[in-house]
Each structure stands twice: as structure tokens, then as C-alpha cells.
């Protein structure tokens, strides 16, 4: 589950840290690059290229091997991961030197620690020939790191630094956002387990299951089938929680809260369609990989909605206390 960000921990009252546009832009680039990395990582699994390069950290003893066959996907994944790691290092050092909020500095170092751990896990998946526990942990840490990058981008945004909300009626929306984020993250964990135990086609038809609406009892006891069906059921749960979030955010009337919730809801329907295509096409590369990336995007939007409701609720509570200080200075 993504970390809960406390406004107090990062300099709750606005104006503690000036807006640094280039550092914020770097954090946005890191968010986009991380989503691209998740897509490329999905390509590695979808194309069965996880062991196309049998050594690590070099590739066939080289920094740049011939980019042919599965090496193109596996080594390409390493190249994108290296770029993301470099961006994270630059952002962490820049934040440590210029950021006045201790909580944001700690979060930047946490991002760097996470990306290093992710690199090590990626190497271990190769050296130990794709063990399921390490592969699943690698996939889940990627999603957690993605959430950290989103938090860094929002915490360095002009909106976070200048927010002086005067309403305290978003608590219900915030609870719905937290629940949707937890449901999305849990569904991604199930999806990672399903992919890495090879259960993507354990139930080979859709929407029925072995030609029935209720699958035969004898297949339900099989672990791959149980995981696959749990993932299908998880999709319904995620839909319910994201729909609840979208309805509450829309009813609240604040477009800043409604937009990410509504987009997340739209992507849930896209995600269900991609899941169906993954089964119907027998795990064709494009829908299978897009399914992975879209799941990350849904998680990111729900997490962003959580952060945004947290900020505006805190600003509303804090506004009377800072009312006499004037508008925050934001450069």
C-alpha cells in the first residue's frame, strides 16, 4: 500500500518552500519515465524475454549487446531502468540541497533507495532464473515506487505550495480515494502473482469460465485457476471502489477532485476490456502489456486523488490559523 503523506510532515502550512519549477518538471519527467518503465517491464514478461540476457549487471559481458530477439526487450528494459535511476539520483540530490521541508527530502531519499532496491531485485530475478517471490516483489515495488514519484511531483507543485482551501467537506472523498487506492494496489499484487506463476490463461475463456458461468468444482482447487479467478473478481471490486470515488468526487463539485477520479473510472473500463482481450487473444503482446501499464495508471490516479484530497482538507483546517499571514509567497 502506498505511503500516507502527512501535510505536517512536509511543511503543512503553505509557503514553507518556494516553488522550484525546474525541479517540479524533473519530478514530472520521473513520473512519466516510471510509467514507461512499467510498460517496458510488462513487455519483457509478455514476450517471455526475462532470461534473454543471462547475466547481470552486464549483458553478455557487455554494456551494449546486439539488440536482437528477446535481448531487445530485456536489455531495453535495463536501459530505461538506468535512465529512471539516474533521474531519481539527480532529483534526490537536488531536493536534499534545495528543499526546506524535511519530509520531502526524506521522501526523495526513499525514492532513491527504492529504485536501487528495484535494480537489485531485477538482477536477482535473472541470476536466480526468475523465482516467483522475487519476480512478484520486483513488480510490486515498481508500483510503490511509481506512487512515490507521484507524491514527489505533487509535493513540489505550485498547487500544493499555494493551496489555501477554505472547505472541509472532502473527508468523504478522501476516504473513498484511500479505499480505491488500496483496492487498485491489491489488484496489481494479484495480477503480478498471476503473471509470474503463469496463470494468465488458467481460465482460457471469457466472460464464461470453462464454458460456464460457475466453473467446475474440480478446477477451483487448482492454485493457478484460483489466482486467476481472484484477479477477475478483484476487477469487480476495483470497479466498485473507483465508481464510489468518482461519484463522491463529482458530487463534491470540485473539478480538481472529480477529474482524476473520473479518468480513473474510464480507465477501469478500458482495463477490463484489455483483460478480456488478453484471454481472448491468448496473451497477445500488446493487450497484455497495455493491461499492465493501465493498471499502474489507475493506481496512480487514485493515489493522486488521495494526495489532492489530503492537501485540500489540510489546507481547509489550517486556513484559520494562517489567515493573518497573508498569501503564501510562491516564486
N, C-alpha and C positions, 0 to 999 in steps of 0.2 A: 504494500500500500504506500503511495507517495507520502512524503513527509508533510505534516501540518506546519504551515508557515504562520508564525505569530507576528503580528504587526509590531508589537512591543519589542520583539527580539531583533527587528531590523530597523529600529528607529521609528516607533509607532507614529508620532506626530509628524506631519509633513514639514519639509523644509530642513531636515537634518543633513541632507546631502544634495548638492546641486545636480541638476540634470546634465549628464555627460552623453551627448548624442552619439558620438562615435563608439563609445563603449556599449551603449544600448544597441547600436546597429550590429556590432560584433556579436552580441548575445543573440540577436535575431538570426544572424547567419549561422550561429551554432545550432539553434533550434531547427532551422531548415536542413542543415547538413546532417543532423542526427536522424531526422525523419528519412532523409535519403539513404543514410547508412542502414536503417532498419529495412528499407525496401531492398537494398543490395544484399543484406544478410538473408532476407527471405529468398532472393534469387539463388543463393548458394544452396539452401535446403531444397528449394523447388526443383533445381536442376540436378540434385544429387552430387554436388561438386565439393562436398565438405572435406573429402580426403584427396582431392585432385592434386594438392600440394602436400606431400607427406612430411615436410619438416617445418620447423618454426624456431626462431623468428625469420630466418631466410627462407627463400622459396627455391627449392632445388639447389641450395647452396649459393643463390644469387640474390641480389637486391631486386633485379628485374628479370624474371624468367621469360621465355617466349609465351606470349599471351594467346594460347591456343586451347581449344576444348574447354574442359572444366577449369583449367588454370585461369582462364579469363575471368570467370566468376569469383573463384576463391582468392586469387591474388588481387583482383579488382576490389574485393571486399576489404582486404588488408590495406590497400592504398587509401580508400575512403576513410577507413578507421583511423589511419595515421593522420589524415587531414583533420578529422574531428578531434583527435588527441592534441594536435598542435594548436587548434583554435581554443581548446579548453585550457591548455597551459598558458597561452597568451592572456586569455580572459582572467584566469586566476591570479596571475602576477599583476596584471593591470589593476584588478579590483583590490588586491592586497595593498597596492601602493597608493591608490587614489580614493578608495571608498571610506567614508567616515562611519558607516554603520557596521558594527562588529558582526551582526547576524548575516549580512550579505557577504562579508569577507569569509566567514566560516562556510557559507553555502558554496562559494566559488571553490574553496579548497576541497570541499566534499565532492564537487563535480569532478575535480582533477583526480581525487582518489578513486572515484567510481570508474572513470574512463581507464585508469591504469589497471584496476581490478578486472575490468571488462576485457582488456587486451590480454591479460594473463589467462583468463578463462578461455578466451578464444584460442590461445596457444595450447592450453591443456586439452581442449577438445580434439585437436589434431594429434598431439603426442600420445594421447591415450585412446585414439581411434573412436572418437565420438561417443563417449559414455553418456548415457541418458541424463543422470543427475547434473553433470557439468554442463551439458548442452542446454538443458532446461533453465538452469541458473543463469547461464550466459544470455538466454533470450529474455528472461525476466529482468535481469539487471539492465538490459538495454532499455526497457520500458521505464524503469525507475530513473535512469539517467536522463531520458527524454523529459520526464517530469521536472527534474532538477533544472534542466536548461530552460524550460518554460518559466519556472519560478524566477530564475535569474533575469530573464528577459523582462518579465513584468515588474520585478522589484527595481529595475533600473529605468523603467519607463517614465515618461512625463506624467502619465495618468496616475501612477502610484505616488509619485513625489508631490503632485499638486492637488490630490484629491481632498476636497473639503465637504464631503457629503453631509447633508442635514437630515437624512431619513434613517430610521432604524427599523424598517419594515421588511428587510430582506432575509431575516433569520430563517423563514420557511424555505426560501430559495436556496440558502446556503446548505441547509440540511439535505435537501434534495440533490444538490450538487455533490456533496460528500458521498451520499449513497450511490449516485450514478458513477462516480469515480471509482469507488470500491468495487462495484459490480463489474465495471469495464476491466479493471485490473485483474480481478479474479477470473474473468472470462479469458483474458490473454494468457494467464497461467495455465488454464485448462487447454487452451489452444497450443501452447508450447509443449505440454506433455503429449498431447495427441500427435503433433507433428514428429516429435523425436522418438516416440515408440512405434511410429509407422502405422498409426490408426486412422489416417485421413480417409481411407476407403474401407474401414472396418464395416461400415454400413454402406453398401455400394449403390443405393438408390435414394432418390429424393423427389417429393417430400415423404413418400412412404418409406418404410424400413423393412427390407426383405419382402417387399410386395404387400406389406400390411401396415395399418395404422398403429397397431401394437405389435412389436417384434416378437418372434417366437421365444418362449421361455428359455430354451436350451442355449440361445446365443447371448442372452443377457448376462450370463455368468462369466462370459469371456471378458477379460480386462480391456482389450482394445475396443470392443463394442461398447462396454460400459463407459469408457472415457469419451468415445465419440458421441454417444447419446447424451452424456452430461454436457458436452460442449454445445450440442444442439439446444438442449434445454436452457443452457446459460444464455444463449442468444435471446430467448424469450424474456428472461429475467432482465437482461441489459435493456431490451426494448422497453419494458415496463418502467424501469427506473429513469431512463433518459426521457421517455414520454412525460413522466411525472415532473421531471426537471423543466422540460420545455413548457409545459402548461403553467407551472408556477411562475416561471420567469416571464412568460408572456403576460400573465395576469398581473404581475407586479407593475408592468408598464414601463420599465426602464429598458431601453433598447440595448444598453451596454450589457445587461444580463441576458436579455432574450436572444440576441444574435448568436452567441456561441452555443446556447442550448438548442436553438432551432437547427443550426448547422449540424450539431452532433446527432440530432434526431434523424435528419435527412441521411447522414452517413450510415446510421444503423440500418436503414432500409437498403442502402447500397451494399452494406456489409453482408446482410442476409442473402441478397442476390448473388454476391460473389461466393459465399459459402456454398450455395446451391450449385453454381457453375463449377466450383472446384470438384464436387462429387460427380456431376453430370458429365463433365469433360475428362473424368478420371485424372484429376490433378494436373490439368494443363498449366504450363508455367505462368502465364500472365495472370489469369484469375486467382491462382493460388498465392502468388506473390503480392498482388494487389490486396488480397484479403488480409495479409499480414500487416501491410502498411496502413490500410484503412482502419484496422483495429487500433493501431497506435494513434492515429489521428483522432479517433473517438475518445480515447483515454485522454489525450492532450487537451481536447476541447472541454471535457468535463472537469479536468483539473484546473484549467484556466478559469472556468466559471466559478469553481470553488475559491480560487485566489481572488477573483474580482469581487465576489460577494463578501469575502472576508475583509477586503480592503474597505469597501464602502460601508459595511457595518461598523468597522472600527472607526472610520472617519466620522460617521454619524455620532457615535458615542463620544469621540474625542473633541468634536467641534465646539461644544460649550466651553471646554477647558482652555481652548486656544483661541477663542473668539476675539479676545482682546489683543492678540498678537498681530493681527492684520493678515494679509495674504502671504503665503509662503513665497520666499524668493526662489525662483526657478530660472536658471540661466540656460 
